[in-house]
Amino acid sequence: MVVTLDPTAPCAGHLPERDDGTYFAAHPSHPSVFNWEPKENAHYDYFSGIAAKQSIVRALIQGSEEDYAVGEH
């Protein structure tokens, strides 16, 4: 399984094309864009890791539903 932070790389052909592999993308969402933070220090934690809650977007680019479950963990 290839896990990448950039889902455009495999879709644009920048990774080797292989039928026997899985491509999975995971990328953090910027907290101030996707959720409301009641405390000022969390509101200005633009890249998270200090005070804001962190969400992650995940996508299976190539593979089976079972592969998605593996990538999710």
PDB file with one MODEL, atoms N, CA, C and O in Angstrom:
MODEL        1
ATOM      1  N   MET A   1       0.839  -1.175   0.000  1.00  0.00           N
ATOM      2  CA  MET A   1       0.000   0.000   0.000  1.00  0.00           C
ATOM      3  C   MET A   1       0.883   1.237   0.000  1.00  0.00           C
ATOM      4  O   MET A   1       1.789   1.374   0.822  1.00  0.00           O
ATOM      5  N   VAL A   2       0.607   2.124  -0.925  1.00  0.00           N
ATOM      6  CA  VAL A   2       1.281   3.413  -0.973  1.00  0.00           C
ATOM      7  C   VAL A   2       0.338   4.430  -0.349  1.00  0.00           C
ATOM      8  O   VAL A   2      -0.788   4.613  -0.813  1.00  0.00           O
ATOM      9  N   VAL A   3       0.805   5.088   0.705  1.00  0.00           N
ATOM     10  CA  VAL A   3       0.019   6.135   1.354  1.00  0.00           C
ATOM     11  C   VAL A   3       0.676   7.462   1.016  1.00  0.00           C
ATOM     12  O   VAL A   3       1.878   7.643   1.214  1.00  0.00           O
ATOM     13  N   THR A   4      -0.117   8.376   0.508  1.00  0.00           N
ATOM     14  CA  THR A   4       0.420   9.662   0.096  1.00  0.00           C
ATOM     15  C   THR A   4      -0.402  10.800   0.695  1.00  0.00           C
ATOM     16  O   THR A   4      -1.598  10.647   0.943  1.00  0.00           O
ATOM     17  N   LEU A   5       0.237  11.925   0.924  1.00  0.00           N
ATOM     18  CA  LEU A   5      -0.467  13.123   1.370  1.00  0.00           C
ATOM     19  C   LEU A   5      -1.013  13.901   0.182  1.00  0.00           C
ATOM     20  O   LEU A   5      -1.825  14.808   0.360  1.00  0.00           O
ATOM     21  N   ASP A   6      -0.589  13.568  -0.999  1.00  0.00           N
ATOM     22  CA  ASP A   6      -0.985  14.297  -2.196  1.00  0.00           C
ATOM     23  C   ASP A   6      -1.782  13.385  -3.127  1.00  0.00           C
ATOM     24  O   ASP A   6      -1.192  12.590  -3.859  1.00  0.00           O
ATOM     25  N   PRO A   7      -3.109  13.486  -3.111  1.00  0.00           N
ATOM     26  CA  PRO A   7      -3.893  12.593  -3.970  1.00  0.00           C
ATOM     27  C   PRO A   7      -3.729  12.895  -5.455  1.00  0.00           C
ATOM     28  O   PRO A   7      -4.081  12.063  -6.291  1.00  0.00           O
ATOM     29  N   THR A   8      -3.206  14.056  -5.796  1.00  0.00           N
ATOM     30  CA  THR A   8      -3.045  14.366  -7.212  1.00  0.00           C
ATOM     31  C   THR A   8      -1.880  13.618  -7.844  1.00  0.00           C
ATOM     32  O   THR A   8      -1.887  13.379  -9.051  1.00  0.00           O
ATOM     33  N   ALA A   9      -0.879  13.242  -7.050  1.00  0.00           N
ATOM     34  CA  ALA A   9       0.298  12.567  -7.610  1.00  0.00           C
ATOM     35  C   ALA A   9      -0.067  11.257  -8.319  1.00  0.00           C
ATOM     36  O   ALA A   9       0.292  11.096  -9.486  1.00  0.00           O
ATOM     37  N   PRO A  10      -0.758  10.322  -7.676  1.00  0.00           N
ATOM     38  CA  PRO A  10      -1.094   9.088  -8.400  1.00  0.00           C
ATOM     39  C   PRO A  10      -2.115   9.323  -9.517  1.00  0.00           C
ATOM     40  O   PRO A  10      -2.070   8.645 -10.543  1.00  0.00           O
ATOM     41  N   CYS A  11      -3.028  10.268  -9.330  1.00  0.00           N
ATOM     42  CA  CYS A  11      -4.028  10.545 -10.367  1.00  0.00           C
ATOM     43  C   CYS A  11      -3.398  11.199 -11.590  1.00  0.00           C
ATOM     44  O   CYS A  11      -3.908  11.055 -12.701  1.00  0.00           O
ATOM     45  N   ALA A  12      -2.305  11.908 -11.398  1.00  0.00           N
ATOM     46  CA  ALA A  12      -1.613  12.575 -12.506  1.00  0.00           C
ATOM     47  C   ALA A  12      -0.532  11.695 -13.130  1.00  0.00           C
ATOM     48  O   ALA A  12       0.166  12.124 -14.048  1.00  0.00           O
ATOM     49  N   GLY A  13      -0.394  10.464 -12.634  1.00  0.00           N
ATOM     50  CA  GLY A  13       0.578   9.545 -13.210  1.00  0.00           C
ATOM     51  C   GLY A  13       1.991   9.718 -12.699  1.00  0.00           C
ATOM     52  O   GLY A  13       2.935   9.289 -13.364  1.00  0.00           O
ATOM     53  N   HIS A  14       2.172  10.337 -11.531  1.00  0.00           N
ATOM     54  CA  HIS A  14       3.517  10.555 -10.990  1.00  0.00           C
ATOM     55  C   HIS A  14       4.008   9.401 -10.113  1.00  0.00           C
ATOM     56  O   HIS A  14       5.124   9.447  -9.595  1.00  0.00           O
ATOM     57  N   LEU A  15       3.197   8.391  -9.948  1.00  0.00           N
ATOM     58  CA  LEU A  15       3.619   7.183  -9.230  1.00  0.00           C
ATOM     59  C   LEU A  15       3.563   6.016 -10.207  1.00  0.00           C
ATOM     60  O   LEU A  15       2.812   6.066 -11.182  1.00  0.00           O
ATOM     61  N   PRO A  16       4.339   4.977  -9.965  1.00  0.00           N
ATOM     62  CA  PRO A  16       4.341   3.836 -10.888  1.00  0.00           C
ATOM     63  C   PRO A  16       2.945   3.220 -11.027  1.00  0.00           C
ATOM     64  O   PRO A  16       2.233   3.050 -10.038  1.00  0.00           O
ATOM     65  N   GLU A  17       2.568   2.893 -12.250  1.00  0.00           N
ATOM     66  CA  GLU A  17       1.295   2.212 -12.481  1.00  0.00           C
ATOM     67  C   GLU A  17       1.496   0.728 -12.221  1.00  0.00           C
ATOM     68  O   GLU A  17       2.292   0.063 -12.883  1.00  0.00           O
ATOM     69  N   ARG A  18       0.754   0.226 -11.240  1.00  0.00           N
ATOM     70  CA  ARG A  18       0.843  -1.193 -10.886  1.00  0.00           C
ATOM     71  C   ARG A  18      -0.550  -1.694 -10.584  1.00  0.00           C
ATOM     72  O   ARG A  18      -1.311  -1.036  -9.874  1.00  0.00           O
ATOM     73  N   ASP A  19      -0.887  -2.838 -11.109  1.00  0.00           N
ATOM     74  CA  ASP A  19      -2.200  -3.432 -10.844  1.00  0.00           C
ATOM     75  C   ASP A  19      -2.222  -4.184  -9.521  1.00  0.00           C
ATOM     76  O   ASP A  19      -3.296  -4.494  -9.006  1.00  0.00           O
ATOM     77  N   ASP A  20      -1.049  -4.483  -8.964  1.00  0.00           N
ATOM     78  CA  ASP A  20      -0.988  -5.294  -7.746  1.00  0.00           C
ATOM     79  C   ASP A  20      -0.843  -4.437  -6.489  1.00  0.00           C
ATOM     80  O   ASP A  20      -0.521  -4.966  -5.425  1.00  0.00           O
ATOM     81  N   GLY A  21      -1.069  -3.146  -6.587  1.00  0.00           N
ATOM     82  CA  GLY A  21      -0.875  -2.280  -5.431  1.00  0.00           C
ATOM     83  C   GLY A  21      -2.114  -1.481  -5.093  1.00  0.00           C
ATOM     84  O   GLY A  21      -3.101  -1.465  -5.827  1.00  0.00           O
ATOM     85  N   THR A  22      -2.024  -0.826  -3.966  1.00  0.00           N
ATOM     86  CA  THR A  22      -3.105   0.019  -3.475  1.00  0.00           C
ATOM     87  C   THR A  22      -2.558   1.420  -3.279  1.00  0.00           C
ATOM     88  O   THR A  22      -1.459   1.597  -2.754  1.00  0.00           O
ATOM     89  N   TYR A  23      -3.321   2.411  -3.700  1.00  0.00           N
ATOM     90  CA  TYR A  23      -2.982   3.813  -3.466  1.00  0.00           C
ATOM     91  C   TYR A  23      -4.041   4.407  -2.545  1.00  0.00           C
ATOM     92  O   TYR A  23      -5.240   4.320  -2.810  1.00  0.00           O
ATOM     93  N   PHE A  24      -3.578   5.005  -1.473  1.00  0.00           N
ATOM     94  CA  PHE A  24      -4.457   5.579  -0.452  1.00  0.00           C
ATOM     95  C   PHE A  24      -3.931   6.967  -0.105  1.00  0.00           C
ATOM     96  O   PHE A  24      -2.734   7.144   0.118  1.00  0.00           O
ATOM     97  N   ALA A  25      -4.822   7.943  -0.061  1.00  0.00           N
ATOM     98  CA  ALA A  25      -4.417   9.307   0.276  1.00  0.00           C
ATOM     99  C   ALA A  25      -5.038   9.718   1.600  1.00  0.00           C
ATOM    100  O   ALA A  25      -6.189   9.388   1.886  1.00  0.00           O
ATOM    101  N   ALA A  26      -4.280  10.429   2.394  1.00  0.00           N
ATOM    102  CA  ALA A  26      -4.770  10.979   3.658  1.00  0.00           C
ATOM    103  C   ALA A  26      -4.167  12.370   3.801  1.00  0.00           C
ATOM    104  O   ALA A  26      -2.959  12.551   3.647  1.00  0.00           O
ATOM    105  N   HIS A  27      -5.017  13.353   4.096  1.00  0.00           N
ATOM    106  CA  HIS A  27      -4.524  14.717   4.204  1.00  0.00           C
ATOM    107  C   HIS A  27      -5.263  15.453   5.317  1.00  0.00           C
ATOM    108  O   HIS A  27      -6.489  15.373   5.398  1.00  0.00           O
ATOM    109  N   PRO A  28      -4.540  16.164   6.171  1.00  0.00           N
ATOM    110  CA  PRO A  28      -5.209  16.917   7.239  1.00  0.00           C
ATOM    111  C   PRO A  28      -5.986  18.105   6.681  1.00  0.00           C
ATOM    112  O   PRO A  28      -5.568  18.741   5.713  1.00  0.00           O
ATOM    113  N   SER A  29      -7.115  18.388   7.307  1.00  0.00           N
ATOM    114  CA  SER A  29      -7.903  19.569   6.956  1.00  0.00           C
ATOM    115  C   SER A  29      -7.491  20.712   7.862  1.00  0.00           C
ATOM    116  O   SER A  29      -7.190  20.508   9.038  1.00  0.00           O
ATOM    117  N   HIS A  30      -7.480  21.900   7.317  1.00  0.00           N
ATOM    118  CA  HIS A  30      -7.125  23.064   8.123  1.00  0.00           C
ATOM    119  C   HIS A  30      -8.300  23.413   9.026  1.00  0.00           C
ATOM    120  O   HIS A  30      -9.386  23.702   8.523  1.00  0.00           O
ATOM    121  N   PRO A  31      -8.117  23.396  10.337  1.00  0.00           N
ATOM    122  CA  PRO A  31      -9.214  23.542  11.299  1.00  0.00           C
ATOM    123  C   PRO A  31     -10.060  24.796  11.124  1.00  0.00           C
ATOM    124  O   PRO A  31     -11.286  24.720  11.212  1.00  0.00           O
ATOM    125  N   SER A  32      -9.449  25.934  10.881  1.00  0.00           N
ATOM    126  CA  SER A  32     -10.222  27.169  10.821  1.00  0.00           C
ATOM    127  C   SER A  32     -11.138  27.237   9.598  1.00  0.00           C
ATOM    128  O   SER A  32     -12.030  28.083   9.538  1.00  0.00           O
ATOM    129  N   VAL A  33     -10.926  26.368   8.644  1.00  0.00           N
ATOM    130  CA  VAL A  33     -11.765  26.347   7.459  1.00  0.00           C
ATOM    131  C   VAL A  33     -12.977  25.430   7.663  1.00  0.00           C
ATOM    132  O   VAL A  33     -14.061  25.730   7.163  1.00  0.00           O
ATOM    133  N   PHE A  34     -12.811  24.330   8.382  1.00  0.00           N
ATOM    134  CA  PHE A  34     -13.841  23.310   8.443  1.00  0.00           C
ATOM    135  C   PHE A  34     -14.587  23.201   9.767  1.00  0.00           C
ATOM    136  O   PHE A  34     -15.607  22.514   9.824  1.00  0.00           O
ATOM    137  N   ASN A  35     -14.133  23.834  10.809  1.00  0.00           N
ATOM    138  CA  ASN A  35     -14.857  23.756  12.077  1.00  0.00           C
ATOM    139  C   ASN A  35     -14.715  25.055  12.864  1.00  0.00           C
ATOM    140  O   ASN A  35     -13.765  25.814  12.673  1.00  0.00           O
ATOM    141  N   TRP A  36     -15.657  25.290  13.732  1.00  0.00           N
ATOM    142  CA  TRP A  36     -15.647  26.479  14.571  1.00  0.00           C
ATOM    143  C   TRP A  36     -14.992  26.126  15.895  1.00  0.00           C
ATOM    144  O   TRP A  36     -15.348  25.131  16.526  1.00  0.00           O
ATOM    145  N   GLU A  37     -14.051  26.929  16.307  1.00  0.00           N
ATOM    146  CA  GLU A  37     -13.366  26.720  17.575  1.00  0.00           C
ATOM    147  C   GLU A  37     -13.753  27.846  18.541  1.00  0.00           C
ATOM    148  O   GLU A  37     -13.566  29.019  18.217  1.00  0.00           O
ATOM    149  N   PRO A  38     -14.283  27.515  19.708  1.00  0.00           N
ATOM    150  CA  PRO A  38     -14.750  28.540  20.637  1.00  0.00           C
ATOM    151  C   PRO A  38     -13.632  29.329  21.329  1.00  0.00           C
ATOM    152  O   PRO A  38     -13.857  30.466  21.746  1.00  0.00           O
ATOM    153  N   LYS A  39     -12.461  28.762  21.455  1.00  0.00           N
ATOM    154  CA  LYS A  39     -11.355  29.458  22.131  1.00  0.00           C
ATOM    155  C   LYS A  39     -10.463  30.138  21.099  1.00  0.00           C
ATOM    156  O   LYS A  39     -10.209  29.588  20.027  1.00  0.00           O
ATOM    157  N   GLU A  40      -9.992  31.331  21.430  1.00  0.00           N
ATOM    158  CA  GLU A  40      -9.219  32.126  20.481  1.00  0.00           C
ATOM    159  C   GLU A  40      -7.938  31.417  20.038  1.00  0.00           C
ATOM    160  O   GLU A  40      -7.598  31.447  18.855  1.00  0.00           O
ATOM    161  N   ASN A  41      -7.228  30.784  20.968  1.00  0.00           N
ATOM    162  CA  ASN A  41      -5.971  30.127  20.569  1.00  0.00           C
ATOM    163  C   ASN A  41      -6.243  28.958  19.617  1.00  0.00           C
ATOM    164  O   ASN A  41      -5.419  28.671  18.748  1.00  0.00           O
ATOM    165  N   ALA A  42      -7.367  28.291  19.766  1.00  0.00           N
ATOM    166  CA  ALA A  42      -7.716  27.211  18.847  1.00  0.00           C
ATOM    167  C   ALA A  42      -8.177  27.766  17.503  1.00  0.00           C
ATOM    168  O   ALA A  42      -7.896  27.181  16.457  1.00  0.00           O
ATOM    169  N   HIS A  43      -8.889  28.900  17.531  1.00  0.00           N
ATOM    170  CA  HIS A  43      -9.361  29.514  16.290  1.00  0.00           C
ATOM    171  C   HIS A  43      -8.198  29.910  15.392  1.00  0.00           C
ATOM    172  O   HIS A  43      -8.285  29.773  14.172  1.00  0.00           O
ATOM    173  N   TYR A  44      -7.113  30.399  15.981  1.00  0.00           N
ATOM    174  CA  TYR A  44      -5.962  30.831  15.196  1.00  0.00           C
ATOM    175  C   TYR A  44      -4.894  29.751  15.025  1.00  0.00           C
ATOM    176  O   TYR A  44      -3.784  30.041  14.578  1.00  0.00           O
ATOM    177  N   ASP A  45      -5.218  28.532  15.372  1.00  0.00           N
ATOM    178  CA  ASP A  45      -4.323  27.391  15.152  1.00  0.00           C
ATOM    179  C   ASP A  45      -4.579  26.881  13.727  1.00  0.00           C
ATOM    180  O   ASP A  45      -5.213  25.842  13.541  1.00  0.00           O
ATOM    181  N   TYR A  46      -4.086  27.611  12.734  1.00  0.00           N
ATOM    182  CA  TYR A  46      -4.427  27.361  11.331  1.00  0.00           C
ATOM    183  C   TYR A  46      -4.011  25.996  10.807  1.00  0.00           C
ATOM    184  O   TYR A  46      -4.680  25.449   9.930  1.00  0.00           O
ATOM    185  N   PHE A  47      -2.941  25.441  11.315  1.00  0.00           N
ATOM    186  CA  PHE A  47      -2.466  24.165  10.809  1.00  0.00           C
ATOM    187  C   PHE A  47      -2.622  23.043  11.819  1.00  0.00           C
ATOM    188  O   PHE A  47      -2.181  21.920  11.573  1.00  0.00           O
ATOM    189  N   SER A  48      -3.236  23.329  12.938  1.00  0.00           N
ATOM    190  CA  SER A  48      -3.554  22.386  14.002  1.00  0.00           C
ATOM    191  C   SER A  48      -2.291  21.864  14.687  1.00  0.00           C
ATOM    192  O   SER A  48      -1.166  22.221  14.339  1.00  0.00           O
ATOM    193  N   GLY A  49      -2.529  21.020  15.658  1.00  0.00           N
ATOM    194  CA  GLY A  49      -1.416  20.462  16.396  1.00  0.00           C
ATOM    195  C   GLY A  49      -1.153  21.177  17.703  1.00  0.00           C
ATOM    196  O   GLY A  49      -0.392  20.683  18.535  1.00  0.00           O
ATOM    197  N   ILE A  50      -1.774  22.345  17.902  1.00  0.00           N
ATOM    198  CA  ILE A  50      -1.558  23.083  19.139  1.00  0.00           C
ATOM    199  C   ILE A  50      -2.823  23.073  19.990  1.00  0.00           C
ATOM    200  O   ILE A  50      -2.805  22.593  21.124  1.00  0.00           O
ATOM    201  N   ALA A  51      -3.924  23.602  19.450  1.00  0.00           N
ATOM    202  CA  ALA A  51      -5.143  23.727  20.251  1.00  0.00           C
ATOM    203  C   ALA A  51      -6.412  23.321  19.506  1.00  0.00           C
ATOM    204  O   ALA A  51      -7.411  22.990  20.145  1.00  0.00           O
ATOM    205  N   ALA A  52      -6.402  23.338  18.202  1.00  0.00           N
ATOM    206  CA  ALA A  52      -7.613  23.052  17.426  1.00  0.00           C
ATOM    207  C   ALA A  52      -7.803  21.556  17.206  1.00  0.00           C
ATOM    208  O   ALA A  52      -6.846  20.782  17.236  1.00  0.00           O
ATOM    209  N   LYS A  53      -9.053  21.165  16.986  1.00  0.00           N
ATOM    210  CA  LYS A  53      -9.351  19.779  16.602  1.00  0.00           C
ATOM    211  C   LYS A  53      -8.847  19.564  15.186  1.00  0.00           C
ATOM    212  O   LYS A  53      -8.857  20.484  14.368  1.00  0.00           O
ATOM    213  N   GLN A  54      -8.413  18.368  14.903  1.00  0.00           N
ATOM    214  CA  GLN A  54      -7.851  18.062  13.582  1.00  0.00           C
ATOM    215  C   GLN A  54      -8.720  17.032  12.875  1.00  0.00           C
ATOM    216  O   GLN A  54      -8.996  15.966  13.425  1.00  0.00           O
ATOM    217  N   SER A  55      -9.145  17.342  11.674  1.00  0.00           N
ATOM    218  CA  SER A  55      -9.868  16.388  10.826  1.00  0.00           C
ATOM    219  C   SER A  55      -8.924  15.908   9.734  1.00  0.00           C
ATOM    220  O   SER A  55      -7.974  16.600   9.366  1.00  0.00           O
ATOM    221  N   ILE A  56      -9.198  14.722   9.225  1.00  0.00           N
ATOM    222  CA  ILE A  56      -8.377  14.165   8.152  1.00  0.00           C
ATOM    223  C   ILE A  56      -9.291  13.669   7.046  1.00  0.00           C
ATOM    224  O   ILE A  56     -10.273  12.973   7.304  1.00  0.00           O
ATOM    225  N   VAL A  57      -8.965  14.027   5.824  1.00  0.00           N
ATOM    226  CA  VAL A  57      -9.685  13.540   4.653  1.00  0.00           C
ATOM    227  C   VAL A  57      -8.936  12.311   4.152  1.00  0.00           C
ATOM    228  O   VAL A  57      -7.712  12.329   4.020  1.00  0.00           O
ATOM    229  N   ARG A  58      -9.688  11.236   3.873  1.00  0.00           N
ATOM    230  CA  ARG A  58      -9.072   9.996   3.391  1.00  0.00           C
ATOM    231  C   ARG A  58      -9.742   9.576   2.094  1.00  0.00           C
ATOM    232  O   ARG A  58     -10.943   9.780   1.913  1.00  0.00           O
ATOM    233  N   ALA A  59      -8.963   8.988   1.192  1.00  0.00           N
ATOM    234  CA  ALA A  59      -9.521   8.536  -0.084  1.00  0.00           C
ATOM    235  C   ALA A  59      -8.758   7.315  -0.582  1.00  0.00           C
ATOM    236  O   ALA A  59      -7.529   7.258  -0.524  1.00  0.00           O
ATOM    237  N   LEU A  60      -9.502   6.364  -1.062  1.00  0.00           N
ATOM    238  CA  LEU A  60      -8.925   5.195  -1.715  1.00  0.00           C
ATOM    239  C   LEU A  60      -8.844   5.514  -3.206  1.00  0.00           C
ATOM    240  O   LEU A  60      -9.871   5.691  -3.860  1.00  0.00           O
ATOM    241  N   ILE A  61      -7.652   5.586  -3.733  1.00  0.00           N
ATOM    242  CA  ILE A  61      -7.463   5.932  -5.130  1.00  0.00           C
ATOM    243  C   ILE A  61      -7.477   4.684  -6.005  1.00  0.00           C
ATOM    244  O   ILE A  61      -8.018   4.688  -7.111  1.00  0.00           O
ATOM    245  N   GLN A  62      -6.879   3.627  -5.493  1.00  0.00           N
ATOM    246  CA  GLN A  62      -6.856   2.352  -6.216  1.00  0.00           C
ATOM    247  C   GLN A  62      -6.814   1.236  -5.197  1.00  0.00           C
ATOM    248  O   GLN A  62      -5.979   1.251  -4.293  1.00  0.00           O
ATOM    249  N   GLY A  63      -7.703   0.271  -5.332  1.00  0.00           N
ATOM    250  CA  GLY A  63      -7.732  -0.865  -4.428  1.00  0.00           C
ATOM    251  C   GLY A  63      -9.155  -1.257  -4.075  1.00  0.00           C
ATOM    252  O   GLY A  63     -10.117  -0.752  -4.654  1.00  0.00           O
ATOM    253  N   SER A  64      -9.273  -2.155  -3.126  1.00  0.00           N
ATOM    254  CA  SER A  64     -10.575  -2.689  -2.729  1.00  0.00           C
ATOM    255  C   SER A  64     -11.079  -2.005  -1.460  1.00  0.00           C
ATOM    256  O   SER A  64     -10.345  -1.254  -0.817  1.00  0.00           O
ATOM    257  N   GLU A  65     -12.317  -2.269  -1.111  1.00  0.00           N
ATOM    258  CA  GLU A  65     -12.888  -1.742   0.127  1.00  0.00           C
ATOM    259  C   GLU A  65     -12.117  -2.262   1.342  1.00  0.00           C
ATOM    260  O   GLU A  65     -11.984  -1.557   2.342  1.00  0.00           O
ATOM    261  N   GLU A  66     -11.615  -3.478   1.258  1.00  0.00           N
ATOM    262  CA  GLU A  66     -10.799  -4.020   2.340  1.00  0.00           C
ATOM    263  C   GLU A  66      -9.507  -3.213   2.488  1.00  0.00           C
ATOM    264  O   GLU A  66      -9.028  -2.995   3.601  1.00  0.00           O
ATOM    265  N   ASP A  67      -8.954  -2.776   1.369  1.00  0.00           N
ATOM    266  CA  ASP A  67      -7.752  -1.940   1.411  1.00  0.00           C
ATOM    267  C   ASP A  67      -8.049  -0.603   2.087  1.00  0.00           C
ATOM    268  O   ASP A  67      -7.213  -0.078   2.824  1.00  0.00           O
ATOM    269  N   TYR A  68      -9.236  -0.052   1.838  1.00  0.00           N
ATOM    270  CA  TYR A  68      -9.613   1.209   2.490  1.00  0.00           C
ATOM    271  C   TYR A  68      -9.593   1.044   4.004  1.00  0.00           C
ATOM    272  O   TYR A  68      -9.083   1.909   4.717  1.00  0.00           O
ATOM    273  N   ALA A  69     -10.141  -0.051   4.493  1.00  0.00           N
ATOM    274  CA  ALA A  69     -10.164  -0.303   5.939  1.00  0.00           C
ATOM    275  C   ALA A  69      -8.743  -0.367   6.501  1.00  0.00           C
ATOM    276  O   ALA A  69      -8.496   0.117   7.606  1.00  0.00           O
ATOM    277  N   VAL A  70      -7.814  -0.954   5.758  1.00  0.00           N
ATOM    278  CA  VAL A  70      -6.424  -1.018   6.203  1.00  0.00           C
ATOM    279  C   VAL A  70      -5.818   0.387   6.231  1.00  0.00           C
ATOM    280  O   VAL A  70      -5.151   0.752   7.199  1.00  0.00           O
ATOM    281  N   GLY A  71      -6.042   1.167   5.191  1.00  0.00           N
ATOM    282  CA  GLY A  71      -5.501   2.510   5.140  1.00  0.00           C
ATOM    283  C   GLY A  71      -6.086   3.428   6.195  1.00  0.00           C
ATOM    284  O   GLY A  71      -5.420   4.342   6.682  1.00  0.00           O
ATOM    285  N   GLU A  72      -7.329   3.175   6.541  1.00  0.00           N
ATOM    286  CA  GLU A  72      -8.011   3.997   7.540  1.00  0.00           C
ATOM    287  C   GLU A  72      -7.372   3.855   8.922  1.00  0.00           C
ATOM    288  O   GLU A  72      -7.425   4.774   9.739  1.00  0.00           O
ATOM    289  N   HIS A  73      -6.778   2.710   9.167  1.00  0.00           N
ATOM    290  CA  HIS A  73      -6.176   2.474  10.489  1.00  0.00           C
ATOM    291  C   HIS A  73      -4.703   2.728  10.427  1.00  0.00           C
ATOM    292  O   HIS A  73      -4.009   2.586  11.434  1.00  0.00           O
TER     293      HIS A  73
ENDMDL
END
